[in-house]
Amino acid sequence: MTAATRARPGPYLAPAMLAVGLTVYGPLVAVMLLSLFDFNLTTRPPAWTGLANYGEVLTSPGAGRALWNTVGYMVAILPLSVLAPLVAAVAVWRLGGPLTGFYRTVFFLPVLIPPAVGAVMWEWLLNPVLGITDEPLALLGLGPVAWLTEPATAFAAVTVVSGWKVFGLSFILFTAGLATIDADVMDAARLDRAGEWRLLRHIVLPLLRPVTTVVVFATVVFAGPWTFGVIDVLTQGGPAGATSNVYYLLYQQAFSFFDGGPAAALSVLITVGFGAVVALRLRATR
């Protein structure tokens, strides 16, 4: 880098800054302005309402239910996005041999399936009449289960299907983290008579802590978007809002009810909420 470049970086950064401004901050400012108006996306002209849209969103029972569901998805998906992939990655890593590549391919395969296709497949599997998931229950005399029409089972179904999609990505991340562990460190610990459990607890897991942190943080931030497609295909937010989340509620407000003001206000609240989460994460990292 020349001295002139170091002294005047502005002209070189301007195209990127302009692109970010037009594609990120420009729409964000526009949505913030729209959240102050009451308007219909098809017919009604905008009318100034100030902060009334925010009050409507914050006091809506559906918004409260969707918020709690979003938090519930964050917590419920964690075992499927962190614990299960970690166990599988460590097991395949310790197994080694020629089948390692096969196992990695099998575990990663769900990631390659389009979300809508995977959700439709699971909709068929969970069908209480035609699906195959109820056959083992029938053998136990438990009868068919309406997985997608009962609040508790519908929430669990959305969680499992979403976690099934995320499992492969987390598995690959943990596999990449395990590949960076120096074999000499493991051999030295074994020479000191460290058992496999001690190796896992005191060497493998601490060295995987950065990857684990990234996976946990990604689950917290992206649990809502990950479940959106599954909700849209399997339950449409039902029954009685039991499976909706803030992203699906935003979609309904904007593109089902065409109520632009509350939809814009909800999108601003979502941005502020997750922006705060990201800011806390960055502060903790520093």
Buried (B, 14 or more C-beta within 10 A) or exposed (E): EEEEEEEEEEEEEEEEEEEEEEEEEEEBEEBBEBBBBBBEBEEEEBEEBEEBBBEBBBEBEBBEBBBEBBBBBBEBBBEBBBEBBBEBBBEBBEEEEEEEEEBBEBBBEBBEBEBEEBBEEBBEBBBBEEBEBBEEEEEEEEEBBEBBEBBEBBBBBBBBBBBBBBBBBBBBBBBEBBEEBEEEEBEEBEEEEBEEEBBBEEBBEEBBEEBBEEBBBBBBBBBBEBBBBBBBBBBBBBBEBBBBBBBBBBBBBBEEEBBBBBBBBBBBBBEEEBEEEEEEBEEEEE
